[in-house]
Amino acid sequence: MLLLMLALAGCADQPPPTVDATSEMTLKNSLGQITSSLTEEESEQFEYDFSIIMRDEILPQGIYVREFGRRVDMEKFRSVHGLNAKEIHAKAQAIRAGKS
């Protein structure tokens, strides 16, 4: 019982997962870690928020062209690197507020 309590206490102290835009692989893995740490509703909100940031900040810079053999420029993801789900949500809210 004591071990279970210690394990649960240790989990509570861990920081939330963040976006790692170091490479395509770390980006994909970190987005998966974030969504798997959230409830279904929170995960849907995160995906919506991330899509708002993508449309507003990342895609206008001309990023997704993998069909033509070019690699994704990870520098375009600098604005979300290190952010957790709550920070992504706040950033998306700010973008939405600026558009209204």
N, C-alpha and C positions, 0 to 999 in steps of 0.2 A: 504494500500500500504506500509506504514511504517513497519507494522508487517511482511509482506512478505519479505521485504528487510532485516530486522533483522534476520529472520529465515534463509534466504539464506546465509547471512554473517556468522551466527553461524555454518552452515554446512561446510562452506569452511575452518573453523579453526580446524575442528576435524581431529585427526590423522587417517591415514589409518588403517583398521583392521589388526590384526596380528594373527599369529598362536598361539593358546593356547594349549599346549601339557600337560596340567595338568592331564587330563583324556581322555579316549576314546571319551566321550560325548563332552567335550569342544573342542577336536581336530576336530571332525566332524562338530560341530557348527561353529567354527572359520574358517574352510576351506570354509564352505558355505557362511559365511559373506564376506570373501575375494572375492570369485568368483562372488557373487551377486553385489559387489561394482565395478566390472570391466565391460568393454565392452565385447562383445562376443569374439572378437579377443584376447583381453588381458586375458580373462578367459581361453581360449584355450592355450595361451602361459604359463600362470601360471600352469595349469595342467601338461603341458609338462615339465616345469622346476621342478615342485615338483616330478614328476616321475623320473627325472634324479637324484635328490638328494636321493630319496627312493632307487633306484638301487645302487647308489654309496656308500651311508653312512648307510642306515637303513636296507635294506634287507640282505646285506652280514652278518649282525650280527644275522640272524636267527630270524626274528620277526613274520611273519604271519603264525601262526599255529592254528588259532581259530577253524578249523574243528576238531581238536583233543582235544578240550576242554581247551586249555591253553589260558590265557588272554594275551592281547598285553602288552608288557613291555614298558610303556610310557617313560622310561628313554632313550630309543633308539631315541626318537624324540627331545632330548635336543638341538641338533644342529640347529633345525628350530624354536624352541620355541621363541616367541616374534618377529619373523621376519615378515615383510609385503611383499606384492607381489613384489615390486622393489628389496628388499633385497634377496628374494628367487631367483629372476631372476639373480641377480649378483652372487649369490652362484652357481647356475647352470652353468652360463657362465664360472666361474672359474674351475668347474669340467670338462666342455667340453674342455677348453683350456689345461688343464693338461693331457687330454687323446689324444690330437692330436700330 
